[in-house]
Amino acid sequence: MSDTIIETPRLLLRGWREADVEPWQAMCSDPEVMRHLGPPMTMDEAQAYVARMQAMQADHGHCFWALEHRSTSTFLGFCGVKPGAAGTPIVDRVEIGWRMARPWWGAGYAREAAQASIDWVWANLDAQSIWAITTHDNRRSRGLMTRLGMARREDLDFEHQALAENDPLRPHVTYEIERPA
């Protein structure tokens, strides 16, 4: 599971390792990182997340892969693809997602990793489209979705059922990119 999945000029997208739990939890304790994602993660939640990604990698051959800087081996966050979650309009469709530690924002790493993930899907899966969801107010992720060539699917915007009715993160938007002809 720790074998490299994708290499880009600056990044490795790879399976999760136990050594990733601590930097993952630290990243997910940053209120700015979690602003559109929910409350900070505890260590137990971080360990459970890594275990879920490891199981998803074993079951499907892909997941939201750990993201590592090639020259420094620094953990940056995640990027990859997984089956869309139940309770969303993209259930069982190929979902792309990313999350990065704040020091790495604005350097093009998320776009580099996301484009590599999209290219991996077209080369390795039979999916006709790739989907992404985020909170309505997450302008940074929505901007990246647009720069990747994804189109907003307003007909599939939704209220995320995993969140309380009064949660300001409940309104979600949906984006799609179709397989090139």
Buried (B, 14 or more C-beta within 10 A) or exposed (E): BBEEBBEBEBBBBBBBBEEBBEBBBBBBBEEEBBEBBEEBBEEEBBBEBBEBBBEBBEEEEBBBBBBBBEEEEEBBBBBBBBBBBEEBBBEEBBBBBBBBBEEBEEEEBBBBBBBBBBEBBEEEBEBEBBBBBBBBEBEBBBEBBEEBEBEBBEEBBBEBEEBEEEEEBBBBBBBBBEEEE
